[in-house]
Amino acid sequence: MDIEAIIYNPLLRGILGLCIMGAVFGGACVAVWFERKLSADVQQRYGPMRVGPHGLLQLVADAIKLFTKEDIIPKNADRILFVSAPILLMGSVFLMLVAMPFGAIIIDGESYVIAATEMDISVLYIEAMSAISIIGIFMVAYSANNKYSVLGAFRNFARMIGYEVPLGICIVSVAIMAGSLNIVDIAEAQSPLWFIIMQPLGAIVFFIALMADMGRLPFDQNESEEELIAGWMTEYTSMRFGYCFFAEYIHLILGSMLVVLLFLGGWNLPAFLTDITILGIILPTVFFLLKVALVILFIIMIRWAVPRFRIDQVVDLSWKKLLPLSLLNLGWVIGLGLLGVY
């Protein structure tokens, strides 16, 4: 039996893509519940408790509420843009999923990546598809004809443009060290030494820039409730709001996966686990998802540990601190290459 012919069969790849989409949406639901429970623990309260055991069915109740609420479109809104903007936001997520690997399986000693497709420039493709979301956010804000929404969108532009630059430089540094722009090759190049050890400064700069790019606290100036009501999503109700809300949490999951793939070794197993035969087929994927869950936990904890920055502080941090540090990290990587370290 030709295993490669089966694994790379287009029909199987299509089914795998649908399964990945379902898994990511399920993971986003878990992330929403987990953040609410964790934030309640930090603030010494119970959080969702009344719907299902420990509030596990709270998301079902929220979904019913969003599906049954009235879908209101403002009178002076641009209806075409208003309706299509959430679709573009979700489309950005789906396009990222096309090239995102979700682990690997081991069959007869060979490792096969779990991904809908593989690209030679997949890491740049993923970053480019993520940047499409800024267009959707502008469409949301502009079409609503609301000054709070527009102000939130322009805050989002100032933040994302400033942080995309150091984010991209850190990705280039990783690609240089791995000798490839294929995210699968980058993950496999970290066996046995993770890139966070080779370039710790780059890992820190990348993580901070990614947090800002995702709009997570303390970088959520585009929807800070005290100033902008709900920011760029102010005029959205029902499932249109649900799409925008869900897109943020899916970006959280995919961003955490990028941290693991670029700096934390991806699905590469530690040396003492490589000879384990029990569950050996799925062990790399389990190890990968465990690291992703820990990164998500860390990001959620930061939300409740660090106060929100002002927008001028956010812009200063990106252009005056992270950009020079990312260039310094790039020089470090080039120097290591010239010395033959990798």
N, C-alpha and C positions, 0 to 999 in steps of 0.2 A: 504493500500500500504506500503510495506517494503522499507523505504527510504534508509536504509543502504545497502540493497541488490542491489538497483539501483546504488547508488553512488560508491560502491566498485565492480561493474561489470567490468570484465577484458576488455571487448570491449569498455566500456565508459572510462576506464582508458587509453586505447590506444589512443582513440580520444582526450582525455584531454592532453596526452603527445604531440601529434602533434600540438594541439592548443597552448600549452606552447612554443614549438619550434618556431612557427610562431610569437608569441607575443614577444619572446626574440629577434628574428631577426629584427622585426619591431622596438623594443625599441632600438636596437643598431643603426639602421638608424637614429632615432630621436636623440640619444646621439651624433652621429657624427655631425649632423647639429647644434645641440644645442651648442656643444663645439666651433664650428667655429664661430657661431654668438656671443657667450659670449666672446670669445677671442677678436673678433673685437670690441665689446663694451668696453672691458678693455683697448684696445689700441687706442680707439677713431677713429675707421674706420667702414665701412659699412659691410664688410664681403660679403658672397654670396647674391646677390640682383637681378641678371639679368635673372635667370631661375626660373620662377614661382614667386608668391607673397612672398617677403622677402627671396627669394632663397630656397623655400621649395622643388623645383624640382631639386635642385643642385645634390642631391644624385642620382637621376635618370640619370642625365647626366654623373655623375662619373661612375655609373654602366655600362652604354652603352660604355663609354671609356674603362673600364677594360675588358669588354667582347670582344671588337673589337681590342684591342691591340695585337700585335704579342707575342706569347708565346715563349720566348727564353730560351733555356737550354744551359748553358756554355759548351764549347767543352770538357773540362777536368773534368766536373762534374760527380759525381756518379748518373746516371740517375734514378736508382731505388729509392735511398734515396731521391733524389731531388724531385721526383714526389710524393712520399708517405708522406713526412714530413708535408705538409699543411693538409693532411687528418688526421694525428694523432693529430695535433693541434685542429682541429675542433671536432675530436672524444673526446678529453678531455672535451670540452665544453658540448657536448651532454651527456656524462656520468655524469657530474655534475648535469645536468637538471633532471636526473632520480629521484633524491632524494630531490631536492630543492622545498620547499613549496612556493607558490605564493599568499598566503592569505587564507581566510576561508569564508565560507558562513554559515548563520544561518537559519536553518529550524526548525520550531516548538520549538524554544529555544535551539536546539542542534547545536553545532559548528562542521562543517565538513571541513577538510583541503583540499585546492586545490593543489594537488601534484600527480604526476604520480604514485608514490609508497611511502611507508613509511618503514623505516628501524630502527632497534633498535640502530644501530651505525651510523646513517646517517651523523652526523656532521664529524666523522672521515672519512667516505666514501667520502664526498664532498672534504675534504682537500686532501685526497689521489689522487682523480681524477684530482684535480687542479694541483698537482705536476707532473702529467704525461706530462704537457706542456713543462717542462724543457727537456724531451727527444726529443720532436718534435723540439724544438729550436736548440738543438745540431745537430739533423739530418739535419736541414736547413743549419746550418753553415758549418758543415763538408762536406756535399755533394756538396756544391757550389765551393769548392777548392779556397776560397778567404780569404786572411789574415785578411781583415777587418771583415768579417763575423765570422771567428773563434775567433778573439779578442773580438767581441761583445758577442759571446756565452760564453766565459770564464768569462767575466765580469758578465754575467747573472748568471752563476753558483755561483760565489763568493757572489753575492747579495742574491740569493734565498736560498742557504744553510744557510747563516747567519741569515736570517729573518724567515725561516720556524720554527726554534727552539723556539724563543719567541712567534711566532704565535700559535704554537701547545700548549705551556704551558698556554697561555691565554685561549685557547679553553678548556683545561683540567680544568682550574679554573672555567669556566662557567659551565661545566658539573658537577663538584663537587657540586656547589651551587644549580643546578637544580636537581641533583640526577639522571641524565639520559644522555646518549649520543645521544638520539633521538632529532633532532633539533626541531621537533614539540613540544615535551615535554619541551624543553628549552624555546621556545617562550611562551608557555602557563604558565610556572612557573613564568613569569614576570607580572602576574596580581595580585595586582595592581602596584607593585613596580618594576621598570626597573632595570636591572643589572648594568647599567651605574651609578646608584646612590649607589648601594651596593659595586661596585668595580670600581671607576672612573679611578684609575691607570691602571687597566687591559684594560679598554676601550681605553685609550690613546695609550698604548703599542700595542694593537691589531690593531688599526687604522693605526699607523705608519708602523707596520710590513706588514699589508695588502697592503698599498700603495707601499711599496718596492717590495712585492711579485708580484704585478700587473705590475711593471715597469713604474708606472706613475711618471711624474716629481714631485719632484726633484730627482727621483730614476731611470731615464731612461738612465743610462750609457751604456747599451747594444746596444743602437741605437742613441747615441748622434751625431747629424748631423755634428757638427764642427770637430769631430775627426774620426768618423767611417762611413761617408757617410750616410748609413741607417742601419748600424750595421749588425745584423744577417740576415736581409732581403735584403741586397744589390743586390744580383744577381737575385732576383725574379721580374717577370713582370706579366702583365695581371692579370688573376683571381687567380693565385697562390699567388701573392702579396695581392690580395683582401681577400683571406682566412685568411692569417696571420694578416692583418690589422683588419678584422672583429672579429677574435678571441680575440684580445686585448680589443675591446670595449664590447664584451659579457662578458669577465672576469670582466670588470669594473662594469657592471650591477649586475652580480652574487656576486661580492665582496661587493657591496653596500647593497645587500640583506642580506648577512651574518652579516654585521654590525647591521642592523635593527633587525634581528632575534636573535642575541646573546646578544645585549646590549640595544636596543631601544624598547623592548616590542613586537616586531613582529606585529601581527594584533590585539592585545588586545586594546579595545576601552577605552577611558577615562570614568570615572564614570558617567559624565553628558551626555554621548552619549549612554549608554547601554539601556536606555528605549525608544529610538527613534524607531518608527515602520516604518516610511517612509524610503524606501531604506534600511531597516534593514538587508535584505538578503546579500547585497553586501557591506555594509558599512565597515566591518572589512577589506575587500580586498582593498577598496579605501583608507582607512586610512594607510594600509601597503604600498601601492604603492606610496602614497604621501610622506611618510617618506623616501622611497628608492630614490625618485626623489630629495629630499632635500640633501641626502647624496651625490648623484651624482653631484649636483650643488656645494657642498662644495669641493669635490675632484677636479672638474674642476677649481674652483676659486684658489685653492692652486697652480695649475700648472702655473698660471700667476702671482702669488704673491711671490713665493719662487724660488731663482736661483738653477740651477743644482749643486749637490754636486760632489766632486771628488770621485773616486772609493775607495780611501783609507779612506776618511771620512765616506763613506757608510758602509764599513766593520767595522770600529771602532764603529760606532753608534750601530750596531747590537750586536757585541760581548761584548763591554765594557759598554754599557748603557742599551739597551733594554733587554738583557738577564738577568742581575741582577734585573732589575725592574720587569720583568715578574715573576721571582722567589720570589721576595718580595710580589707581588700580590698574588701568590699561597699560601704563608705563611699567608697572611691576610685572605684569604678565609677559609683556614683550621682553623685559630684561631676563626673566626666568627662561624664556625660549632661547634667547641668545646664549645663555649659559648652558643650555642643554639639559635643564632640569626635567623637562617633559618632552 
